[in-house]
């Protein structure tokens, strides 16, 4: 069964037309056959009556030879199979068929059953009851007309061979006609009816196909193409609403209205999306700027914590230089330096050079940390950044009575990162560790580095033996403005900034802590630059 609407309609209408044509053809064929048989019956009846009339005078004169000659002559005509004459007792009186084997018939035979089929024999049976159509011994269809010969007054009152008046029927005339001509005509009619039916079916099928395609298949096909264009979001091409039927025109109009509304909704959605993208871009830029400011603020906060300790760190070598310079002034006299004290003078100069170099390194590291540079990523040595950071916070750790140690892997590969931001992370963790161990009176801070098994990332562990972090606070330590420090000691931005820096480097940071035993921060950084770079602001939004 085809699934297309047009094919189903064509098939259904064609089947209906075939059934109708076949039914009408059969009815027409049966009607024509009935007409031919009626004509044959009428002819046979007229022939029978004509034979009876032609032999009437011979029968009245009891001239059987003349009557037989008349019937034999008539039997020679085309289409007549045989003529027989039976008396009222069923005995064969005359037959045009030589040596007719049926010399005596019973009342139940075909010839006699015309009148004797009822208990009371019929004297005047109608024409249809006197006709029998059957096949002869030769296999041909024949029509037999049985006509009763009535006892007319002329016969019952005749002097030659008078019959009693109470005998109404003297015998029957049995005329058999060949239906070969009728059968041939019927066969020709059947061929004609079948041919006409086939032609009608073909013409109707062609007409159905033409009109179905013209009024249904093609308009629906155009609507399907239009809806496919709509489903493909090709909304600029209007749908033709001029159709050949009211129903299809209303359907096309509905699709066109849907296309217009969908196009309008899509335009509004695109405009809304564009405005949203503009706002997101604007907000992203604002967040990026805010993040940079937050980084600098956190750097300055860390710098503020380092300032006092660095001032003390610088004060010691400067005081030493001042004392050494005073000693050198005493060694020098108006005429120069006493030759015996030249080695001592040189030793003082060496000490002054060493101490001033120490001051220079401290100031240089402090300036490098505090400098606001543009974010720039490059391959950096994480071990070197750790060593520089420990130098920078050494005096701060000493003031808090914290011992710093470094367990650095010798084969650590360079890390693609922003060195300034990573150093800010290291300083932040070092200062937090120092504050966490401040109350113990003898804290420990350990930096450890290693690589992962596939050497695709480096791992940094920063451990302290401080007070630890409560379990309920661990999930929130990286949230902005969350802090466990006393009021006035911090605003809760340090670890949030630290998390943003690590996330922007496509790294991970985790924390493990036990209350009263200490805390370990674990940072994992990829060695190579990832395929897609994101900014800290984008990673946090």
Secondary structure, DSSP 8 states (H G I E B T S, - for coil): ---SHHHHHHHHHHHHHHHHHHHHHHHHHHHHHHHHHHHHHHHHHHHHHHHHHHTHHHHHTT-HHHHHHHHHHHHTSTTEEEEEEEETTSBEEEESSTT-S--B--TTSTTTHHHHSSSS--SS--TGGGEEEEE-TTS-EEEEEEEEEE--HHHHT-SSS---TT--EEEEEEEEEE-HHHHHHHHHHHHHHHHHHHHHHHHHHHHHHHHHIIIIIHHHHHHHHHHHHHHTT--SS------SSHHHHHHHHHHHHHHHHHHHHHHHHHHHHHHHHHHHHHHHHHHHHHHHHHHHHHHHHHHHHHHHHHHHHHHHHHHHHHHHHHHHHHHEETTEE-GGGHHHHHHHHHHHHHHHHHHHHHHHHHHHHH-------EEE-HHHHHHHHHHHTHHHHHHTTEEEEEE--TT---EEE-HHHHHHHHHHHHHHHHHHTGGGSSEEEEEEEEE-TTSSEEEEEEEE-SS---HHHHTTTTSTT---S-TTS--S-HHHHHHHHHHHTT-EEEEEEETTTEEEEEEEEESS--SS---HHHHH-
